[in-house]
Amino acid sequence: MRQLAADLGLAPGTVARAYRELETAKLIHTRRGAGTRVAALPSGPKRPDPAQLARLAWDFASAARALGADTEAILTAVRKALD
């Protein structure tokens, strides 16, 4: 991780956090002595985590409101994105 951080010009803690988040999301597996490997893709349909989905929606709505969008404009944008 230290070498990757140095190569990317990042703090080692930033790289460590990224690895932890990837492991939490089950996208990678790290084993001492065996290194880090990309995880296999899930076999079935994945159900979204409601808390993560709510957080993403809140982030989007907050950013849209900061741009001056009202509720109807935000809903219209989401509907168009889903089509």
N, CA, C and O atoms as a Tinker XYZ file with bonds, in Angstrom:
   332  protein
     1  N      0.826000   -1.193000    0.000000    73     2
     2  CA     0.000000    0.000000    0.000000    64     1     3
     3  C      0.870000    1.257000    0.000000    63     2     4     5
     4  O      0.533000    2.258000   -0.632000    81     3
     5  N      1.991000    1.191000    0.717000    73     3     6
     6  CA     2.869000    2.372000    0.747000    64     5     7
     7  C      3.399000    2.698000   -0.639000    63     6     8     9
     8  O      3.458000    3.864000   -1.030000    81     7
     9  N      3.786000    1.663000   -1.383000    73     7    10
    10  CA     4.326000    1.898000   -2.717000    64     9    11
    11  C      3.239000    2.443000   -3.649000    63    10    12    13
    12  O      3.495000    3.357000   -4.433000    81    11
    13  N      2.046000    1.893000   -3.565000    73    11    14
    14  CA     0.937000    2.394000   -4.384000    64    13    15
    15  C      0.649000    3.851000   -4.048000    63    14    16    17
    16  O      0.447000    4.674000   -4.941000    81    15
    17  N      0.631000    4.167000   -2.750000    73    15    18
    18  CA     0.395000    5.546000   -2.325000    64    17    19
    19  C      1.463000    6.469000   -2.895000    63    18    20    21
    20  O      1.153000    7.552000   -3.391000    81    19
    21  N      2.722000    6.041000   -2.822000    73    19    22
    22  CA     3.814000    6.863000   -3.354000    64    21    23
    23  C      3.681000    7.020000   -4.863000    63    22    24    25
    24  O      3.875000    8.116000   -5.391000    81    23
    25  N      3.353000    5.938000   -5.561000    73    23    26
    26  CA     3.209000    5.999000   -7.024000    64    25    27
    27  C      2.088000    6.940000   -7.450000    63    26    28    29
    28  O      2.187000    7.616000   -8.474000    81    27
    29  N      1.014000    6.976000   -6.646000    73    27    30
    30  CA    -0.136000    7.809000   -6.984000    64    29    31
    31  C     -0.077000    9.197000   -6.361000    63    30    32    33
    32  O     -0.907000   10.056000   -6.658000    81    31
    33  N      0.909000    9.410000   -5.495000    73    31    34
    34  CA     1.023000   10.697000   -4.826000    64    33    35
    35  C     -0.057000   10.902000   -3.777000    63    34    36    37
    36  O     -0.521000   12.021000   -3.562000    81    35
    37  N     -0.453000    9.818000   -3.127000    73    35    38
    38  CA    -1.501000    9.867000   -2.110000    64    37    39
    39  C     -0.935000    9.517000   -0.743000    63    38    40    41
    40  O      0.152000    8.949000   -0.633000    81    39
    41  N     -1.673000    9.859000    0.277000    73    39    42
    42  CA    -1.286000    9.464000    1.627000    64    41    43
    43  C     -1.565000    7.968000    1.796000    63    42    44    45
    44  O     -2.565000    7.471000    1.277000    81    43
    45  N     -0.703000    7.246000    2.509000    73    43    46
    46  CA    -0.935000    5.816000    2.722000    64    45    47
    47  C     -2.292000    5.519000    3.370000    63    46    48    49
    48  O     -2.908000    4.498000    3.063000    81    47
    49  N     -2.759000    6.386000    4.251000    73    47    50
    50  CA    -4.062000    6.187000    4.875000    64    49    51
    51  C     -5.198000    6.240000    3.870000    63    50    52    53
    52  O     -6.204000    5.549000    4.031000    81    51
    53  N     -5.046000    7.052000    2.839000    73    51    54
    54  CA    -6.069000    7.147000    1.792000    64    53    55
    55  C     -6.171000    5.835000    1.032000    63    54    56    57
    56  O     -7.269000    5.351000    0.756000    81    55
    57  N     -5.028000    5.267000    0.699000    73    55    58
    58  CA    -5.016000    3.988000   -0.018000    64    57    59
    59  C     -5.576000    2.882000    0.882000    63    58    60    61
    60  O     -6.348000    2.040000    0.424000    81    59
    61  N     -5.190000    2.884000    2.148000    73    59    62
    62  CA    -5.695000    1.877000    3.086000    64    61    63
    63  C     -7.211000    1.979000    3.207000    63    62    64    65
    64  O     -7.902000    0.961000    3.240000    81    63
    65  N     -7.725000    3.192000    3.271000    73    63    66
    66  CA    -9.178000    3.370000    3.371000    64    65    67
    67  C     -9.868000    2.862000    2.113000    63    66    68    69
    68  O    -10.910000    2.212000    2.198000    81    67
    69  N     -9.301000    3.151000    0.952000    73    67    70
    70  CA    -9.894000    2.674000   -0.302000    64    69    71
    71  C     -9.944000    1.153000   -0.317000    63    70    72    73
    72  O    -10.946000    0.569000   -0.730000    81    71
    73  N     -8.866000    0.504000    0.131000    73    71    74
    74  CA    -8.860000   -0.956000    0.202000    64    73    75
    75  C     -9.936000   -1.451000    1.164000    63    74    76    77
    76  O    -10.645000   -2.406000    0.848000    81    75
    77  N    -10.075000   -0.815000    2.344000    73    75    78
    78  CA   -11.103000   -1.227000    3.309000    64    77    79
    79  C    -12.497000   -1.097000    2.707000    63    78    80    81
    80  O    -13.339000   -1.977000    2.880000    81    79
    81  N    -12.736000    0.006000    2.000000    73    79    82
    82  CA   -14.055000    0.205000    1.393000    64    81    83
    83  C    -14.328000   -0.817000    0.292000    63    82    84    85
    84  O    -15.456000   -1.288000    0.149000    81    83
    85  N    -13.308000   -1.158000   -0.481000    73    83    86
    86  CA   -13.472000   -2.183000   -1.510000    64    85    87
    87  C    -13.748000   -3.547000   -0.885000    63    86    88    89
    88  O    -14.543000   -4.326000   -1.410000    81    87
    89  N    -13.089000   -3.833000    0.238000    73    87    90
    90  CA   -13.339000   -5.091000    0.944000    64    89    91
    91  C    -14.746000   -5.115000    1.532000    63    90    92    93
    92  O    -15.430000   -6.137000    1.468000    81    91
    93  N    -15.178000   -3.992000    2.105000    73    91    94
    94  CA   -16.522000   -3.906000    2.678000    64    93    95
    95  C    -17.576000   -4.126000    1.599000    63    94    96    97
    96  O    -18.603000   -4.758000    1.845000    81    95
    97  N    -17.322000   -3.609000    0.422000    73    95    98
    98  CA   -18.244000   -3.780000   -0.702000    64    97    99
    99  C    -18.109000   -5.155000   -1.355000    63    98   100   101
   100  O    -18.813000   -5.465000   -2.315000    81    99
   101  N    -17.197000   -5.979000   -0.826000    73    99   102
   102  CA   -16.937000   -7.332000   -1.328000    64   101   103
   103  C    -16.477000   -7.335000   -2.784000    63   102   104   105
   104  O    -16.785000   -8.252000   -3.544000    81   103
   105  N    -15.733000   -6.290000   -3.160000    73   103   106
   106  CA   -15.183000   -6.217000   -4.509000    64   105   107
   107  C    -13.775000   -6.803000   -4.580000    63   106   108   109
   108  O    -13.314000   -7.196000   -5.652000    81   107
   109  N    -13.094000   -6.861000   -3.435000    73   107   110
   110  CA   -11.768000   -7.462000   -3.359000    64   109   111
   111  C    -11.683000   -8.326000   -2.099000    63   110   112   113
   112  O    -12.466000   -8.168000   -1.163000    81   111
   113  N    -10.712000   -9.245000   -2.103000    73   111   114
   114  CA   -10.409000  -10.076000   -0.939000    64   113   115
   115  C     -8.923000   -9.952000   -0.666000    63   114   116   117
   116  O     -8.107000  -10.125000   -1.570000    81   115
   117  N     -8.567000   -9.654000    0.574000    73   115   118
   118  CA    -7.170000   -9.546000    0.959000    64   117   119
   119  C     -6.857000  -10.622000    1.985000    63   118   120   121
   120  O     -7.566000  -10.763000    2.982000    81   119
   121  N     -5.787000  -11.388000    1.738000    73   119   122
   122  CA    -5.324000  -12.385000    2.691000    64   121   123
   123  C     -3.843000  -12.180000    2.921000    63   122   124   125
   124  O     -3.064000  -12.037000    1.979000    81   123
   125  N     -3.465000  -12.167000    4.194000    73   123   126
   126  CA    -2.053000  -11.988000    4.551000    64   125   127
   127  C     -1.229000  -13.081000    3.879000    63   126   128   129
   128  O     -1.545000  -14.266000    3.986000    81   127
   129  N     -0.189000  -12.678000    3.198000    73   127   130
   130  CA     0.695000  -13.620000    2.532000    64   129   131
   131  C      0.259000  -13.989000    1.125000    63   130   132   133
   132  O      1.073000  -14.449000    0.324000    81   131
   133  N     -1.020000  -13.793000    0.816000    73   131   134
   134  CA    -1.534000  -14.157000   -0.509000    64   133   135
   135  C     -1.851000  -12.928000   -1.344000    63   134   136   137
   136  O     -2.079000  -13.035000   -2.549000    81   135
   137  N     -1.868000  -11.757000   -0.710000    73   135   138
   138  CA    -2.127000  -10.525000   -1.439000    64   137   139
   139  C     -3.604000  -10.213000   -1.580000    63   138   140   141
   140  O     -4.449000  -10.774000   -0.883000    81   139
   141  N     -3.888000   -9.317000   -2.483000    73   139   142
   142  CA    -5.258000   -8.851000   -2.710000    64   141   143
   143  C     -5.701000   -9.286000   -4.094000    63   142   144   145
   144  O     -4.971000   -9.142000   -5.074000    81   143
   145  N     -6.897000   -9.813000   -4.153000    73   143   146
   146  CA    -7.457000  -10.282000   -5.415000    64   145   147
   147  C     -8.833000   -9.655000   -5.633000    63   146   148   149
   148  O     -9.550000   -9.347000   -4.681000    81   147
   149  N     -9.182000   -9.474000   -6.898000    73   147   150
   150  CA   -10.511000   -8.985000   -7.248000    64   149   151
   151  C    -11.493000  -10.120000   -6.998000    63   150   152   153
   152  O    -11.232000  -11.262000   -7.377000    81   151
   153  N    -12.607000   -9.818000   -6.372000    73   151   154
   154  CA   -13.617000  -10.824000   -6.048000    64   153   155
   155  C    -14.381000  -11.227000   -7.303000    63   154   156   157
   156  O    -14.479000  -10.474000   -8.271000    81   155
   157  N    -14.917000  -12.437000   -7.251000    73   155   158
   158  CA   -15.759000  -12.913000   -8.348000    64   157   159
   159  C    -17.055000  -12.118000   -8.368000    63   158   160   161
   160  O    -17.525000  -11.653000   -7.330000    81   159
   161  N    -17.618000  -11.969000   -9.538000    73   159   162
   162  CA   -18.895000  -11.275000   -9.666000    64   161   163
   163  C    -19.991000  -12.102000   -9.015000    63   162   164   165
   164  O    -19.958000  -13.331000   -9.089000    81   163
   165  N    -20.959000  -11.456000   -8.380000    73   163   166
   166  CA   -22.065000  -12.208000   -7.787000    64   165   167
   167  C    -22.859000  -12.928000   -8.864000    63   166   168   169
   168  O    -22.993000  -12.430000   -9.982000    81   167
   169  N    -23.383000  -14.098000   -8.528000    73   167   170
   170  CA   -24.067000  -14.907000   -9.532000    64   169   171
   171  C    -25.509000  -14.477000   -9.776000    63   170   172   173
   172  O    -26.010000  -14.617000  -10.891000    81   171
   173  N    -26.176000  -13.963000   -8.767000    73   171   174
   174  CA   -27.588000  -13.612000   -8.923000    64   173   175
   175  C    -27.793000  -12.116000   -8.953000    63   174   176   177
   176  O    -26.847000  -11.336000   -8.844000    81   175
   177  N    -29.055000  -11.727000   -9.103000    73   175   178
   178  CA   -29.337000  -10.288000   -9.082000    64   177   179
   179  C    -29.041000   -9.706000   -7.706000    63   178   180   181
   180  O    -29.343000  -10.318000   -6.681000    81   179
   181  N    -28.457000   -8.539000   -7.696000    73   179   182
   182  CA   -28.076000   -7.889000   -6.451000    64   181   183
   183  C    -29.179000   -6.925000   -6.021000    63   182   184   185
   184  O    -29.689000   -6.144000   -6.824000    81   183
   185  N    -29.529000   -6.993000   -4.767000    73   183   186
   186  CA   -30.507000   -6.050000   -4.217000    64   185   187
   187  C    -29.742000   -4.886000   -3.606000    63   186   188   189
   188  O    -28.787000   -5.094000   -2.857000    81   187
   189  N    -30.153000   -3.664000   -3.921000    73   187   190
   190  CA   -29.431000   -2.508000   -3.378000    64   189   191
   191  C    -29.598000   -2.398000   -1.866000    63   190   192   193
   192  O    -30.645000   -2.734000   -1.313000    81   191
   193  N    -28.556000   -1.927000   -1.223000    73   191   194
   194  CA   -28.607000   -1.650000    0.208000    64   193   195
   195  C    -29.456000   -0.403000    0.406000    63   194   196   197
   196  O    -29.101000    0.659000   -0.105000    81   195
   197  N    -30.566000   -0.499000    1.132000    73   195   198
   198  CA   -31.450000    0.665000    1.296000    64   197   199
   199  C    -30.735000    1.875000    1.888000    63   198   200   201
   200  O    -31.009000    3.006000    1.484000    81   199
   201  N    -29.832000    1.663000    2.830000    73   199   202
   202  CA   -29.124000    2.792000    3.441000    64   201   203
   203  C    -28.211000    3.469000    2.426000    63   202   204   205
   204  O    -28.124000    4.696000    2.383000    81   203
   205  N    -27.536000    2.671000    1.614000    73   203   206
   206  CA   -26.648000    3.240000    0.590000    64   205   207
   207  C    -27.462000    3.974000   -0.471000    63   206   208   209
   208  O    -27.072000    5.051000   -0.920000    81   207
   209  N    -28.576000    3.401000   -0.865000    73   207   210
   210  CA   -29.437000    4.042000   -1.854000    64   209   211
   211  C    -29.982000    5.368000   -1.326000    63   210   212   213
   212  O    -30.029000    6.358000   -2.056000    81   211
   213  N    -30.390000    5.385000   -0.067000    73   211   214
   214  CA   -30.884000    6.620000    0.548000    64   213   215
   215  C    -29.790000    7.674000    0.610000    63   214   216   217
   216  O    -30.052000    8.855000    0.382000    81   215
   217  N    -28.568000    7.259000    0.917000    73   215   218
   218  CA   -27.442000    8.195000    0.989000    64   217   219
   219  C    -27.147000    8.800000   -0.386000    63   218   220   221
   220  O    -26.892000    9.999000   -0.502000    81   219
   221  N    -27.184000    7.962000   -1.426000    73   219   222
   222  CA   -26.960000    8.464000   -2.786000    64   221   223
   223  C    -28.056000    9.442000   -3.200000    63   222   224   225
   224  O    -27.777000   10.480000   -3.800000    81   223
   225  N    -29.300000    9.105000   -2.875000    73   223   226
   226  CA   -30.421000    9.991000   -3.209000    64   225   227
   227  C    -30.290000   11.320000   -2.485000    63   226   228   229
   228  O    -30.520000   12.380000   -3.067000    81   227
   229  N    -29.916000   11.259000   -1.203000    73   227   230
   230  CA   -29.746000   12.485000   -0.421000    64   229   231
   231  C    -28.627000   13.340000   -1.004000    63   230   232   233
   232  O    -28.768000   14.558000   -1.115000    81   231
   233  N    -27.506000   12.702000   -1.379000    73   231   234
   234  CA   -26.387000   13.449000   -1.978000    64   233   235
   235  C    -26.823000   14.141000   -3.262000    63   234   236   237
   236  O    -26.511000   15.311000   -3.484000    81   235
   237  N    -27.553000   13.406000   -4.112000    73   235   238
   238  CA   -28.013000   13.985000   -5.368000    64   237   239
   239  C    -28.976000   15.142000   -5.121000    63   238   240   241
   240  O    -28.839000   16.213000   -5.711000    81   239
   241  N    -29.949000   14.915000   -4.245000    73   239   242
   242  CA   -30.938000   15.962000   -3.965000    64   241   243
   243  C    -30.271000   17.200000   -3.383000    63   242   244   245
   244  O    -30.639000   18.321000   -3.735000    81   243
   245  N    -29.303000   17.015000   -2.504000    73   243   246
   246  CA   -28.593000   18.155000   -1.914000    64   245   247
   247  C    -27.826000   18.938000   -2.968000    63   246   248   249
   248  O    -27.843000   20.168000   -2.980000    81   247
   249  N    -27.155000   18.210000   -3.852000    73   247   250
   250  CA   -26.399000   18.879000   -4.915000    64   249   251
   251  C    -27.337000   19.608000   -5.869000    63   250   252   253
   252  O    -27.039000   20.716000   -6.316000    81   251
   253  N    -28.478000   18.981000   -6.181000    73   251   254
   254  CA   -29.446000   19.618000   -7.078000    64   253   255
   255  C    -30.037000   20.872000   -6.442000    63   254   256   257
   256  O    -30.215000   21.890000   -7.110000    81   255
   257  N    -30.337000   20.793000   -5.158000    73   255   258
   258  CA   -30.867000   21.982000   -4.455000    64   257   259
   259  C    -29.831000   23.102000   -4.433000    63   258   260   261
   260  O    -30.184000   24.275000   -4.550000    81   259
   261  N    -28.549000   22.744000   -4.284000    73   259   262
   262  CA   -27.484000   23.754000   -4.290000    64   261   263
   263  C    -27.419000   24.463000   -5.646000    63   262   264   265
   264  O    -26.973000   25.607000   -5.731000    81   263
   265  N    -27.862000   23.784000   -6.696000    73   263   266
   266  CA   -27.911000   24.392000   -8.028000    64   265   267
   267  C    -29.162000   25.251000   -8.209000    63   266   268   269
   268  O    -29.299000   25.969000   -9.200000    81   267
   269  N    -30.072000   25.166000   -7.236000    73   267   270
   270  CA   -31.292000   25.960000   -7.314000    64   269   271
   271  C    -32.500000   25.185000   -7.810000    63   270   272   273
   272  O    -33.548000   25.783000   -8.055000    81   271
   273  N    -32.386000   23.873000   -7.966000    73   271   274
   274  CA   -33.503000   23.067000   -8.464000    64   273   275
   275  C    -34.553000   22.873000   -7.380000    63   274   276   277
   276  O    -34.232000   22.681000   -6.207000    81   275
   277  N    -35.813000   22.925000   -7.796000    73   275   278
   278  CA   -36.893000   22.637000   -6.857000    64   277   279
   279  C    -37.231000   21.146000   -6.938000    63   278   280   281
   280  O    -36.642000   20.410000   -7.730000    81   279
   281  N    -38.175000   20.714000   -6.119000    73   279   282
   282  CA   -38.520000   19.293000   -6.041000    64   281   283
   283  C    -38.962000   18.740000   -7.390000    63   282   284   285
   284  O    -38.537000   17.654000   -7.782000    81   283
   285  N    -39.801000   19.467000   -8.095000    73   283   286
   286  CA   -40.296000   18.978000   -9.385000    64   285   287
   287  C    -39.159000   18.829000  -10.400000    63   286   288   289
   288  O    -39.133000   17.852000  -11.149000    81   287
   289  N    -38.229000   19.768000  -10.436000    73   287   290
   290  CA   -37.096000   19.684000  -11.361000    64   289   291
   291  C    -36.210000   18.482000  -11.020000    63   290   292   293
   292  O    -35.704000   17.799000  -11.911000    81   291
   293  N    -36.032000   18.235000   -9.726000    73   291   294
   294  CA   -35.221000   17.092000   -9.302000    64   293   295
   295  C    -35.897000   15.790000   -9.716000    63   294   296   297
   296  O    -35.244000   14.902000  -10.263000    81   295
   297  N    -37.201000   15.668000   -9.460000    73   295   298
   298  CA   -37.930000   14.460000   -9.834000    64   297   299
   299  C    -37.924000   14.258000  -11.349000    63   298   300   301
   300  O    -37.791000   13.127000  -11.815000    81   299
   301  N    -38.063000   15.320000  -12.114000    73   299   302
   302  CA   -38.016000   15.227000  -13.567000    64   301   303
   303  C    -36.660000   14.708000  -14.026000    63   302   304   305
   304  O    -36.590000   13.852000  -14.908000    81   303
   305  N    -35.590000   15.217000  -13.437000    73   303   306
   306  CA   -34.253000   14.775000  -13.794000    64   305   307
   307  C    -34.041000   13.291000  -13.488000    63   306   308   309
   308  O    -33.426000   12.566000  -14.270000    81   307
   309  N    -34.556000   12.856000  -12.348000    73   307   310
   310  CA   -34.425000   11.449000  -11.972000    64   309   311
   311  C    -35.228000   10.574000  -12.924000    63   310   312   313
   312  O    -34.743000    9.531000  -13.363000    81   311
   313  N    -36.438000   10.980000  -13.242000    73   311   314
   314  CA   -37.260000   10.186000  -14.179000    64   313   315
   315  C    -36.582000   10.070000  -15.545000    63   314   316   317
   316  O    -36.584000    8.997000  -16.147000    81   315
   317  N    -36.005000   11.162000  -16.032000    73   315   318
   318  CA   -35.312000   11.118000  -17.324000    64   317   319
   319  C    -34.095000   10.209000  -17.255000    63   318   320   321
   320  O    -33.805000    9.493000  -18.213000    81   319
   321  N    -33.381000   10.226000  -16.139000    73   319   322
   322  CA   -32.211000    9.376000  -15.980000    64   321   323
   323  C    -32.588000    7.897000  -15.963000    63   322   324   325
   324  O    -31.808000    7.053000  -16.405000    81   323
   325  N    -33.779000    7.580000  -15.457000    73   323   326
   326  CA   -34.221000    6.195000  -15.378000    64   325   327
   327  C    -34.771000    5.671000  -16.694000    63   326   328   329
   328  O    -34.867000    4.457000  -16.875000    81   327
   329  N    -35.132000    6.550000  -17.614000    73   327   330
   330  CA   -35.692000    6.125000  -18.904000    64   329   331
   331  C    -34.644000    5.639000  -19.861000    63   330   332
   332  O    -34.966000    5.250000  -20.984000    81   331
